[in-house]
Amino acid sequence: MIVFTPSELDQIDALWRACPMGHVWTGWARPGDRDDEIWIFRKKANWRRFRLCKSRTSFYLYDEKRRVVAKAGALEDLLAHVDAIPGLNERLPLD
């Protein structure tokens, strides 16, 4: 378990607040019982919640089936692609 630092939480919040009005990334939250996971909320055709986790070298977004849908070495690189993740009824490029 690798926890998010306070500066990473601030960075996630700043990245979210920098999104233009109407962007598909609608919010984020930190579950009260988990320091190693952030929830990213997105709306395109429907709502989705992704789990943001980190390793020593990368950040990962997982979908509701625990499949990796995005990976990057920096938060700004990963979260810039929240809108590119397929909707619930769309196939992942990896499928």
VENNORPE-V264215 format. One line per field, one symbol per residue. phi: phi as a letter, one per 40 degrees, with the letter a starting at -180 (. if undefined). psi: psi as a letter, one per 30 degrees, with the letter a starting at -180 (. if undefined). burial: 1 if it has 16 or more other C-alpha atoms within 10 Angstrom, else 0. Layout:
phi: ???
psi: ???
burial: ???
//
This chain:
phi: .bcccdccccccccccccccdgcccciaabdcbbcbabcbbbbbcacabbcbbbbcbabbbbccbgccbaaacbdcccccbdcccdcdcbccccc
psi: jjlkleeeeeeeeeeeffklkflfjfllljkfgkfgkkkkkkkcflkkkkkkllafflkkkkafggkkfkklfkeeeeffgeffkllegkkkff.
burial: 00010000000100010000000111010100000111111110000111111100001111100001111100100110010010100000000
//
